């Protein structure tokens, strides 16, 4: 296909999007700013340049990120528990993006669920180590010369190989002048762009700057999480945790979710809860079930933070020449934020290249990907509310433990509860699919049978068995 034919194809896509002016389409020499060099920003830059090159469209793409993912600790931190789901690993592989061994700290073989009624390990349904534990940045304090690479740095490298430029400049303001977005920097310089993709996350002050833009944007609702890195040495982490993520279903008020993730010589503790504070953190770390699994008083905490996480989008994450990707716009509830970053970034890049950068183009071609995530999150809230109910009653926790243990002990048995727990904790499946599995007659029947069995006196259960 010659250049004229390729440009005709691009014009046809713009026409389909309903753009009223070529001024709201990218053309040769158009300048694109990507604010934030995490997964969402790097995915967006990568796909934008890949698609543009496919139609011989020359773009100038600048990624603004003041962090350096070659440094350990806060300067290279990106506030993440660091799990890539098996479904995302497969999707990225299909895109030709294969995570190198230096990026993956540990391949996860199983999830171990801990409750006060007992613990049970759930093996990967696929029987493969397709879940990766990694560091988004270059690891916590005291990481030193650890032999790993940053996941975010790896993605950023893919974008620069496509032609993006990474600038270590701090953005202090964002304005709208002459129909274009302008960025202002700490050194008092400023620059004009034809499109700004905001991928700064919810922990950036940049979201407050968007209030002055001509868009009906409101920042997403957020809550705080707690992340702490414990250094136990590679052998120590292996002996204590193995190649498993340890998840805790405990009857601790306000605690929504907690897990301990092995990563090389470190173990990452991740907590999510309502009004999460130090009192709740201490209650969790001192719980007998937690101390029996991972005695945190025996290993030092070398790095901790309490970042915000997205709890749901409000208004549309786009306007003329502005689009929000990743968790500063729409992301999955609690799980698979990197997967949501990939989906929203690719949809936004495709829209910008083939449909234009108008609000209408983003509404028709980018927003459906965001809406699908938001709709699935609504079901996820119901699922987590149900899990919260299960955690409050000891006899229900026994039912979960009994069902899961029996399924894992009998390989030929259909893993109703195991699959639901695996997908809830790994983010490998949409919440819609998890809910559908919970409505399956086999799941309901097994749950009812185990519920009835749990109601029998212990002496009668022994006689029957």
C-alpha positions as CSV (number, residue, x, y, z in Angstrom):
1,X,0.0,0.0,0.0
2,X,1.5,3.4,-1.0
3,X,1.5,6.5,1.2
4,X,-1.5,8.1,-0.5
5,X,-3.6,4.9,0.0
6,X,-2.5,4.7,3.6
7,X,-3.5,8.3,4.2
8,X,-6.8,7.6,2.5
9,X,-7.5,4.8,5.0
10,X,-6.7,7.1,7.9
11,X,-9.0,9.7,6.5
12,X,-11.8,7.1,6.1
13,X,-11.4,6.1,9.8
14,X,-11.7,9.7,10.8
15,X,-14.8,10.1,8.7
16,X,-16.4,7.1,10.4
17,X,-15.7,8.7,13.8
18,X,-17.8,11.7,12.8
19,X,-15.0,14.3,13.1
20,X,-16.1,17.7,11.8
21,X,-12.6,19.0,11.2
22,X,-9.2,17.6,10.2
23,X,-7.9,19.9,13.0
24,X,-9.1,17.2,15.5
25,X,-7.1,14.4,13.7
26,X,-3.4,13.6,14.1
27,X,-1.3,14.3,11.1
28,X,2.4,14.1,10.2
29,X,4.3,16.1,12.8
30,X,1.6,16.1,15.4
31,X,2.9,16.2,19.0
32,X,1.6,13.9,21.7
33,X,2.4,14.3,25.4
34,X,2.0,11.2,27.7
35,X,1.9,12.3,31.3
36,X,3.2,9.4,33.4
37,X,5.6,6.6,32.4
38,X,3.9,3.7,34.2
39,X,2.2,0.8,32.4
40,X,-0.7,2.9,31.1
41,X,1.5,5.6,29.7
42,X,4.0,3.2,28.2
43,X,1.3,1.0,26.7
44,X,-0.3,4.1,25.2
45,X,2.9,5.4,23.7
46,X,3.9,1.9,22.4
47,X,0.6,1.3,20.7
48,X,0.2,4.8,19.4
49,X,3.5,4.7,17.6
50,X,3.0,1.1,16.5
51,X,-0.3,1.9,14.9
52,X,0.9,5.2,13.5
53,X,3.9,3.5,11.8
54,X,1.5,1.0,10.3
55,X,-0.2,3.8,8.3
56,X,3.1,5.8,7.8
57,X,2.0,8.5,10.2
58,X,4.9,10.4,11.8
59,X,4.3,11.5,15.3
60,X,6.4,13.1,18.0
61,X,5.7,11.4,21.4
62,X,7.1,12.7,24.7
63,X,6.6,10.7,27.9
64,X,6.9,12.9,31.1
65,X,8.0,11.0,34.2
66,X,10.2,12.4,36.9
67,X,10.9,9.0,38.4
68,X,13.9,6.8,37.5
69,X,13.1,3.1,37.5
70,X,16.8,2.3,37.8
71,X,16.8,3.5,41.4
72,X,15.5,1.6,44.4
73,X,13.2,3.0,47.0
74,X,10.8,6.0,46.6
75,X,12.6,7.6,43.7
76,X,11.8,4.6,41.6
77,X,8.6,3.4,43.3
78,X,5.3,3.1,41.5
79,X,3.0,2.1,44.4
80,X,2.0,-1.4,43.4
81,X,1.6,-4.9,44.9
82,X,3.1,-6.3,41.7
83,X,1.1,-9.2,40.3
84,X,0.5,-9.8,36.6
85,X,-2.4,-12.2,36.1
86,X,-2.2,-15.3,33.9
87,X,-4.7,-14.0,31.4
88,X,-2.7,-10.8,31.0
89,X,0.6,-12.7,30.5
90,X,-1.1,-14.6,27.6
91,X,-2.6,-11.4,26.1
92,X,0.8,-9.6,26.2
93,X,2.5,-12.7,24.7
94,X,0.0,-12.5,21.8
95,X,1.0,-8.8,21.3
96,X,4.6,-10.0,21.1
97,X,5.4,-8.7,24.6
98,X,7.2,-11.5,26.5
99,X,8.3,-10.6,30.0
100,X,12.0,-11.4,30.4
101,X,13.3,-13.4,33.4
102,X,15.0,-10.3,34.8
103,X,11.6,-8.7,35.3
104,X,9.8,-11.6,37.1
105,X,10.9,-12.0,40.7
106,X,9.0,-15.2,41.1
107,X,6.6,-17.4,39.1
108,X,3.5,-18.1,41.2
109,X,2.4,-21.7,41.4
110,X,-0.5,-21.4,43.9
111,X,-2.5,-19.2,46.2
112,X,-2.8,-20.2,49.8
113,X,-6.0,-19.0,51.6
114,X,-5.6,-18.6,55.4
115,X,-8.5,-18.4,57.7
116,X,-8.9,-19.0,61.5
117,X,-10.5,-22.4,60.6
118,X,-7.5,-23.6,58.6
119,X,-5.5,-23.0,55.5
120,X,-5.8,-24.5,52.0
121,X,-3.6,-24.1,48.9
122,X,-5.2,-23.6,45.5
123,X,-3.1,-24.8,42.5
124,X,-3.3,-22.9,39.2
125,X,-6.1,-24.4,37.2
126,X,-3.9,-24.3,34.1
127,X,-1.1,-26.2,36.0
128,X,1.5,-23.6,34.8
129,X,3.4,-20.8,36.5
130,X,1.6,-18.1,34.5
131,X,1.3,-15.6,37.3
132,X,4.3,-13.3,37.7
133,X,5.3,-11.5,40.9
134,X,7.3,-8.4,40.0
135,X,8.3,-4.9,41.0
136,X,6.7,-2.1,39.0
137,X,9.7,0.1,40.0
138,X,13.2,-1.0,40.8
139,X,12.4,-2.5,44.2
140,X,12.2,-1.2,47.8
141,X,14.9,0.4,49.9
142,X,17.9,-1.8,50.6
143,X,17.4,-3.5,47.2
144,X,21.0,-2.6,46.4
145,X,22.4,-4.3,43.3
146,X,19.6,-6.9,43.1
147,X,19.6,-8.7,39.8
148,X,16.1,-7.7,38.6
149,X,14.7,-5.1,36.2
150,X,11.7,-2.9,36.6
151,X,8.5,-3.9,34.9
152,X,7.6,-0.3,34.3
153,X,11.1,0.4,33.0
154,X,10.8,-2.6,30.6
155,X,7.5,-1.2,29.2
156,X,9.0,2.3,29.0
157,X,11.9,0.8,27.0
158,X,9.5,-0.8,24.5
159,X,8.0,2.7,24.0
160,X,11.3,4.4,23.4
161,X,12.3,1.6,21.0
162,X,9.3,2.7,19.0
163,X,10.5,6.3,19.0
164,X,9.1,7.8,22.2
165,X,11.2,10.3,24.1
166,X,11.3,10.1,28.0
167,X,11.7,13.5,29.7
168,X,12.4,13.8,33.4
169,X,10.5,17.1,33.8
170,X,8.0,17.9,36.5
171,X,4.7,19.3,35.2
172,X,3.4,22.1,37.4
173,X,0.3,23.3,35.4
174,X,-1.9,22.3,32.4
175,X,-3.8,25.0,30.5
176,X,-6.0,25.3,27.4
177,X,-5.0,28.0,25.0
178,X,-5.9,28.5,21.3
179,X,-7.7,25.2,21.2
180,X,-4.6,23.2,22.3
181,X,-3.5,21.9,25.7
182,X,-0.3,23.5,27.1
183,X,2.0,22.0,29.7
184,X,4.0,24.1,32.1
185,X,7.1,22.8,33.9
186,X,9.0,23.4,37.1
187,X,11.7,25.3,35.2
188,X,9.0,27.7,34.0
189,X,9.2,26.5,30.4
190,X,6.0,25.5,28.6
191,X,5.1,23.4,25.5
192,X,2.0,22.9,23.3
193,X,0.7,19.6,22.2
194,X,-2.0,18.3,19.9
195,X,-3.0,15.5,22.3
196,X,-2.3,14.9,26.0
197,X,-2.7,11.4,27.4
198,X,-2.9,11.5,31.1
199,X,-1.5,8.3,32.7
200,X,-0.4,9.8,36.0
201,X,-2.4,7.5,38.3
202,X,-4.5,8.7,41.3
203,X,-1.5,9.6,43.5
204,X,-0.5,12.5,41.3
205,X,-1.5,16.2,41.9
206,X,-2.0,16.5,38.1
207,X,-5.6,15.4,38.3
208,X,-6.4,18.6,40.2
209,X,-5.0,20.6,37.2
210,X,-7.6,19.1,34.9
211,X,-10.4,21.1,36.6
212,X,-9.5,24.1,34.3
213,X,-9.8,22.1,31.1
214,X,-13.0,22.2,29.0
215,X,-14.2,18.8,30.1
216,X,-16.8,17.3,32.5
217,X,-14.0,15.5,34.3
218,X,-14.1,14.6,38.0
219,X,-11.3,12.6,39.7
220,X,-12.2,9.0,40.5
221,X,-13.3,8.0,44.0
222,X,-10.3,6.6,45.9
223,X,-9.4,4.8,49.1
224,X,-6.0,4.1,50.7
225,X,-4.1,0.8,50.7
226,X,-1.0,-0.2,52.7
227,X,2.1,-1.7,51.2
228,X,5.1,-2.9,53.2
229,X,8.3,-4.7,52.1
230,X,9.9,-7.1,54.5
231,X,13.4,-8.3,53.8
232,X,14.0,-12.0,54.7
233,X,16.6,-13.1,52.1
234,X,15.8,-15.2,49.1
235,X,16.2,-18.5,51.1
236,X,14.1,-17.1,53.9
237,X,11.3,-16.0,51.7
238,X,11.4,-19.4,49.9
239,X,11.3,-21.4,53.1
240,X,8.4,-19.3,54.6
241,X,6.2,-18.5,51.6
242,X,7.4,-20.7,48.8
243,X,6.1,-19.9,45.3
244,X,2.7,-19.0,46.5
245,X,0.7,-15.8,47.2
246,X,-0.8,-16.0,50.7
247,X,-4.3,-14.5,51.0
248,X,-6.1,-13.9,54.3
249,X,-9.8,-14.1,54.9
250,X,-10.0,-12.9,58.5
251,X,-12.9,-11.6,60.5
252,X,-11.1,-8.2,61.1
253,X,-13.5,-5.3,60.8
254,X,-12.8,-2.8,58.0
255,X,-10.2,-5.2,56.4
256,X,-11.4,-5.9,52.8
257,X,-8.4,-7.8,51.5
258,X,-4.8,-8.7,52.5
259,X,-2.1,-10.7,50.9
260,X,1.6,-11.5,51.3
261,X,3.5,-11.8,48.0
262,X,7.0,-13.4,47.6
263,X,9.5,-11.5,45.5
264,X,13.1,-12.6,45.5
265,X,14.6,-11.7,48.9
266,X,11.6,-9.6,49.8
267,X,8.0,-10.3,50.8
268,X,5.3,-7.6,50.0
269,X,2.4,-7.2,52.4
270,X,-0.6,-5.6,50.7
271,X,-3.7,-4.5,52.6
272,X,-7.0,-2.9,51.4
273,X,-9.7,-1.8,53.8
274,X,-12.1,0.9,54.8
275,X,-10.5,3.9,56.5
276,X,-7.2,1.9,56.6
277,X,-5.0,3.2,59.4
278,X,-2.1,2.1,61.5
279,X,-4.4,0.5,64.1
280,X,-5.9,-1.8,61.4
281,X,-2.4,-2.5,60.0
282,X,-1.1,-3.5,63.5
283,X,-4.2,-5.7,64.1
284,X,-3.6,-7.6,60.9
285,X,0.1,-8.1,61.4
286,X,-0.4,-9.3,65.0
287,X,-3.2,-11.7,64.1
288,X,-2.2,-15.2,65.1
289,X,-3.0,-16.6,61.6
290,X,-0.7,-14.0,60.0
291,X,2.0,-14.5,62.6
292,X,1.8,-18.3,62.0
293,X,2.3,-17.8,58.3
294,X,4.8,-15.0,58.2
295,X,6.3,-13.8,61.5
296,X,6.7,-10.1,60.6
297,X,8.4,-9.3,63.9
298,X,11.3,-11.7,62.9
299,X,12.1,-9.8,59.7
300,X,12.6,-6.1,59.2
301,X,10.2,-3.8,57.2
302,X,12.5,-1.8,55.0
303,X,9.9,0.2,53.0
304,X,6.2,1.1,53.4
305,X,3.7,3.4,51.9
306,X,-0.1,4.1,51.9
307,X,-1.0,5.0,48.3
308,X,-4.5,5.8,47.0
309,X,-6.2,3.3,44.7
310,X,-9.1,3.9,42.3
311,X,-12.5,2.8,43.5
312,X,-14.5,3.9,40.5
313,X,-14.7,6.4,37.7
314,X,-17.2,9.3,37.8
315,X,-17.4,11.5,34.8
316,X,-16.0,10.7,31.3
317,X,-12.2,10.4,31.2
318,X,-11.8,12.3,27.9
319,X,-12.3,15.6,26.1
320,X,-11.1,17.2,22.9
321,X,-7.3,16.5,22.7
322,X,-7.2,15.0,26.2
323,X,-7.7,11.4,27.3
324,X,-7.1,9.7,30.6
325,X,-5.9,6.1,30.6
326,X,-5.1,3.6,33.4
327,X,-6.2,4.1,37.0
328,X,-6.5,7.9,36.8
329,X,-9.5,7.2,34.6
330,X,-11.0,3.7,34.8
331,X,-9.4,0.5,36.3
332,X,-10.5,-2.8,37.6
333,X,-11.7,-3.0,41.2
334,X,-8.8,-4.1,43.5
335,X,-7.3,-6.5,40.9
336,X,-5.5,-6.5,37.6
337,X,-4.8,-2.8,37.3
338,X,-2.0,-3.5,34.8
339,X,-4.6,-5.4,32.6
340,X,-6.9,-2.4,32.7
341,X,-4.1,-0.1,31.9
342,X,-3.3,-2.2,28.8
343,X,-7.0,-2.3,27.6
344,X,-7.7,1.4,28.1
345,X,-4.3,2.5,26.7
346,X,-4.7,0.4,23.6
347,X,-8.3,1.6,23.0
348,X,-7.2,5.3,23.4
349,X,-4.2,4.9,21.1
350,X,-6.4,3.2,18.4
351,X,-8.9,6.0,18.6
352,X,-6.3,8.7,18.4
353,X,-4.6,7.2,15.3
354,X,-7.6,6.0,13.3
355,X,-10.6,8.0,14.5
356,X,-9.2,11.3,15.7
357,X,-8.7,13.2,19.0
358,X,-12.1,14.8,19.4
359,X,-14.3,14.2,22.4
360,X,-16.8,12.5,20.1
361,X,-14.2,10.1,18.7
362,X,-13.2,9.1,22.2
363,X,-16.8,8.8,23.3
364,X,-17.6,6.4,20.4
365,X,-14.4,4.3,20.3
366,X,-12.6,4.7,23.7
367,X,-15.3,4.9,26.2
368,X,-16.9,1.5,25.4
369,X,-13.6,-0.2,26.7
370,X,-13.9,1.9,29.9
371,X,-17.6,1.3,30.3
372,X,-17.0,-2.5,30.1
373,X,-14.6,-2.3,33.0
374,X,-16.9,-0.1,35.0
375,X,-19.8,-2.4,34.5
376,X,-17.8,-5.4,35.5
377,X,-16.6,-3.5,38.6
378,X,-20.3,-3.1,39.7
379,X,-20.6,-6.9,39.8
380,X,-17.2,-7.1,41.6
381,X,-18.6,-4.9,44.4
382,X,-21.4,-7.4,44.9
383,X,-18.9,-10.3,44.9
384,X,-16.7,-8.6,47.5
385,X,-19.7,-7.8,49.6
386,X,-20.6,-11.4,49.5
387,X,-17.1,-12.4,50.5
388,X,-17.3,-9.9,53.4
389,X,-20.5,-11.7,54.6
390,X,-18.7,-15.0,54.5
391,X,-15.8,-13.7,56.5
392,X,-18.1,-12.5,59.3
393,X,-19.5,-16.0,60.1
394,X,-17.2,-18.8,61.3
395,X,-19.4,-21.6,60.1
396,X,-19.4,-20.1,56.6
397,X,-15.6,-19.9,56.7
398,X,-15.7,-23.6,57.5
399,X,-17.8,-24.2,54.4
400,X,-15.3,-22.4,52.2
401,X,-12.4,-24.3,53.7
402,X,-14.1,-27.7,53.4
403,X,-15.3,-27.2,49.8
404,X,-11.9,-25.9,48.7
405,X,-9.9,-28.6,50.5
406,X,-12.0,-31.4,49.0
407,X,-11.8,-30.0,45.5
408,X,-8.0,-29.7,45.8
409,X,-7.7,-33.2,47.2
410,X,-9.6,-34.7,44.4
411,X,-8.2,-33.6,41.0
412,X,-11.1,-35.0,39.0
413,X,-13.7,-33.0,41.1
414,X,-15.0,-29.9,39.4
415,X,-13.3,-27.0,41.3
416,X,-16.3,-24.7,41.9
417,X,-15.1,-22.9,45.0
418,X,-11.4,-23.2,44.0
419,X,-12.0,-21.5,40.7
420,X,-14.1,-18.7,42.2
421,X,-11.4,-18.0,44.9
422,X,-8.6,-18.3,42.3
423,X,-10.2,-15.8,39.9
424,X,-11.2,-13.4,42.7
425,X,-7.7,-13.2,44.1
426,X,-5.7,-13.3,40.8
427,X,-7.9,-11.1,38.7
428,X,-7.5,-13.7,35.9
429,X,-11.2,-13.5,35.0
430,X,-13.8,-10.7,34.8
431,X,-16.1,-10.4,37.9
432,X,-19.0,-11.2,35.5
433,X,-17.5,-14.7,34.8
434,X,-16.9,-15.2,38.5
435,X,-20.5,-14.3,39.4
436,X,-21.7,-16.6,36.6
437,X,-19.7,-19.5,38.1
438,X,-21.2,-18.8,41.6
439,X,-24.7,-19.1,40.0
440,X,-23.9,-22.5,38.5
441,X,-26.2,-25.3,39.9
442,X,-23.1,-27.4,40.7
443,X,-21.6,-24.6,42.9
444,X,-24.9,-23.9,44.6
445,X,-25.5,-27.6,45.2
446,X,-22.1,-28.3,46.6
447,X,-22.3,-25.2,48.8
448,X,-25.7,-26.2,50.2
449,X,-24.4,-29.8,50.9
450,X,-21.3,-28.5,52.7
451,X,-23.5,-26.0,54.6
452,X,-25.8,-28.8,55.7
453,X,-22.8,-31.0,56.6
454,X,-21.4,-28.2,58.7
455,X,-24.7,-27.9,60.6
456,X,-24.5,-31.6,61.8
457,X,-23.0,-32.2,65.2
458,X,-19.3,-33.3,64.9
459,X,-20.0,-36.7,66.5
460,X,-22.6,-37.6,63.8
461,X,-20.3,-36.4,61.0
462,X,-17.6,-38.8,62.3
463,X,-20.2,-41.7,62.4
464,X,-21.3,-41.0,58.8
465,X,-17.8,-40.7,57.5
